[in-house]
Amino acid sequence: MGREPSSEMDGRGHPRRNSESSVHPVVVDSSEAMESGLVGERRSQEVRAFRTWSPWLVPLFVVANVLVFSVTMYINNCPKNSSSCVVRFLGRLSFQPFKENPLLGPSSSTLEKMGALEVNKVVNKHQGWRLITCIWLHAGVFHLLANMLSLLFIGIRLEQEFGFVRIGMLYIISGFGGSLLSALFIKASISVGASGALFGLLGGMLSELITNWTIYANKFAALFTLVVIIVINLAVGILPHVDNFAHIGGFISGFLLGFVVLIRPQFEWVSRKFVRQGYDYLPAKPKHKIYQYILWVLALILVIVGFTVGLVMLFRGINANDHCSWCHYLSCIPINGRSCKAESAYCLSSQSDNHLNLTCSSNGRQATYPLSNVSGAKILELCTQLCS
């Protein structure tokens, strides 16, 4: 998800300026001086025509994600359930064994307890809130660092340009859209992470460049750079066991929302607000171009219809894979013989005294755990490890 915001954003250009900027040491009459001063004033005000904000929401999102991860690790309490925790000196904040979670994080059962996206609970137990809570959870330290660095690189500049309200809406709604598409296609595993929301910011950047096309210089270079970054990140998502549907859903949601919430007025319209009374010689200009209004209406309709249809399909228990036989390749392409299927693990279990005995049905492996009163989610987690 990483990208260099300075090179991208600078490439998007600056407002177009008038060319007559030279100053000559000659005497001019009062009317020429007033007109020259007015033009100079217009130039200086065009530079500040679009307000800039001090970013605070994006840093707050980063802090919130770090705090949620810390709470998740505290609740996970690895030493209580395992004798091979990683970085054990951290106590109950130590990580699950590498074999179970190579990202340095909690167990899947803890993530599920904290609000991970689990389709069965969303549909059958009416826990739709998981579509939102999952975007604040992360599978491990590496996962958290990658997403938070990307959020800072992308989000800070966007919040400076458009403010916390619009960027906050773009982030949350895109994350929801990513979760929704993921839930429609991925049924056999849980999903966590802010990647869908981050792809929404990338999608919003792309649509913002398109809808505000006329006010940018170097637009083709900026468009090419942005498209390359998006394609690379989506390509990474086709690796096995990466939830690319969340990426795609977030990107589409952010792309459509960008036409709605990131639209900007023409510079000619903005400039009229700064002209002194009595010097309003500029021709009247509409606030937005016609194509901006058309894109705004179409995008808003598509967002509303898409979310409505997606939610209806989800809560009716419809598996989108049944209606699209090739769509699973958008999220995973088998590489070097690695399977994309999340195979279910089956184990025979028995409880004796304070010990849990498990036997994997697929490979015959057996294990005994010093546990009592174990939940079904914990047994499934241990069974998955045993059968892997």
C-alpha positions, 0 to 999 in steps of 0.5 A, spaced: 500 500 500 505 504 500 506 510 495 510 516 495 505 522 496 510 528 495 511 525 488 504 524 486 501 530 489 506 534 486 505 531 479 497 533 480 499 540 479 497 547 481 492 552 479 493 555 472 495 562 472 495 568 468 501 569 464 502 577 465 506 577 471 512 582 469 513 588 472 516 594 468 519 601 472 514 605 468 509 610 470 502 608 469 495 612 470 491 610 476 486 606 472 491 602 470 494 601 477 488 599 479 487 594 474 494 591 475 493 591 482 486 587 481 490 582 477 495 581 482 490 580 487 486 575 483 493 571 482 494 571 490 487 569 491 487 564 486 493 561 490 489 560 496 482 559 493 482 552 495 482 552 503 487 547 506 486 544 513 490 541 519 490 534 519 487 531 525 482 525 523 487 521 520 492 521 525 486 519 530 485 513 526 492 511 526 492 512 534 485 508 534 487 502 530 494 502 535 489 502 541 485 497 538 490 492 537 493 493 544 487 491 547 486 485 542 493 483 544 491 484 552 484 480 551 488 474 547 493 473 553 497 468 549 501 465 555 494 463 558 493 458 552 500 456 550 507 455 552 510 457 546 508 464 545 513 469 541 516 475 545 514 472 551 517 477 556 511 482 554 506 477 558 499 477 556 501 482 550 505 477 547 504 474 540 501 467 538 506 462 536 509 463 529 506 457 526 499 459 528 500 467 526 506 469 522 504 476 522 505 477 530 498 477 532 493 474 536 489 468 535 483 467 530 478 466 536 480 473 539 479 476 533 473 473 532 471 475 539 473 482 538 469 483 531 472 480 525 468 479 519 465 472 520 459 471 515 455 466 519 455 471 524 453 477 520 447 473 516 445 468 521 446 471 528 444 478 525 451 481 527 451 486 521 456 491 525 462 486 524 462 489 517 464 496 520 468 493 526 473 489 522 476 495 519 479 497 526 482 490 527 489 487 524 492 480 524 498 482 527 504 487 528 506 487 520 499 487 518 498 494 522 504 497 520 503 496 513 496 499 513 498 505 518 504 507 514 499 507 508 494 511 511 499 516 513 502 517 506 495 517 503 490 520 508 494 526 511 495 529 504 487 528 502 485 531 509 489 537 508 486 538 501 479 536 503 478 536 510 476 531 515 469 530 514 469 528 507 475 524 508 472 521 514 466 519 510 470 516 504 474 512 509 469 509 513 464 508 507 469 505 503 471 500 508 464 498 509 464 497 502 470 493 502 467 488 507 460 488 504 464 485 497 468 480 501 462 477 505 459 476 499 464 472 496 469 469 502 464 465 506 469 460 509 474 464 513 474 471 518 477 477 515 480 483 518 484 490 516 483 497 514 486 495 507 479 496 504 478 503 507 485 505 504 483 502 497 477 507 498 482 513 499 486 511 492 479 510 488 477 517 491 484 520 489 483 517 482 476 520 481 478 526 484 483 527 479 478 525 473 472 530 476 477 536 477 480 534 471 480 542 468 484 545 474 490 541 474 497 541 470 501 535 469 494 531 469 496 525 465 503 524 468 499 524 475 494 519 472 499 514 470 502 514 476 496 513 480 493 508 476 500 504 476 500 504 484 493 502 484 494 496 479 500 494 483 497 493 489 491 490 486 496 485 483 499 483 490 492 482 492 491 475 488 496 472 492 493 466 496 490 468 502 489 475 501 482 478 501 482 482 495 475 482 495 475 487 500 481 491 496 476 491 490 470 493 494 473 499 498 476 501 491 470 501 487 466 504 493 471 510 494 472 511 486 464 512 486 464 516 492 470 521 490 465 523 484 460 525 490 464 528 496 471 530 492 468 535 487 471 542 486 468 548 483 472 552 477 477 557 478 473 562 475 467 561 479 472 561 485 475 568 483 469 572 482 468 571 490 475 575 491 473 581 486 472 588 489 465 591 488 465 595 482 470 591 478 466 585 477 468 585 469 469 577 469 464 573 465 459 569 469 461 562 470 457 556 473 460 553 480 461 546 476 462 544 469 456 540 466 460 533 466 461 534 474 454 534 475 453 528 471 458 524 474 456 526 481 449 524 479 451 517 476 456 516 482 451 517 487 446 512 484 451 507 483 453 507 490 446 507 493 444 501 488 450 497 489 450 498 497 442 496 497 443 490 492 449 488 496 446 488 503 440 484 500 444 479 497 448 478 504 442 478 509 439 473 504 445 468 505 446 468 497 453 466 495 456 471 490 460 465 487 454 462 485 453 467 480 460 468 478 464 462 476 470 466 475 470 471 480 474 467 485 480 469 480 480 476 482 482 474 489 486 469 488 490 465 483 494 459 485 501 460 485 507 454 485 501 449 487 499 453 493 491 452 493 486 458 494 481 454 497 480 455 505 479 447 507 475 446 513 479 442 518 475 436 522 478 433 528 475 428 533 475 431 540 475 428 547 476 431 554 479 427 560 480 431 567 483 438 565 486 435 558 483 436 551 485 431 546 484 432 538 485 427 532 485 430 525 481 427 521 485 428 514 492 427 517 491 423 523 495 427 527 494 427 535 495 432 540 493 433 547 492 440 550 492 442 558 485 445 557 478 445 560 472 448 558 474 449 551 469 453 547 468 451 540 471 457 537 478 455 541 477 447 539 476 449 531 482 454 532 487 448 535 484 443 530 486 448 524 493 448 527 493 440 528 491 439 521 495 444 517 
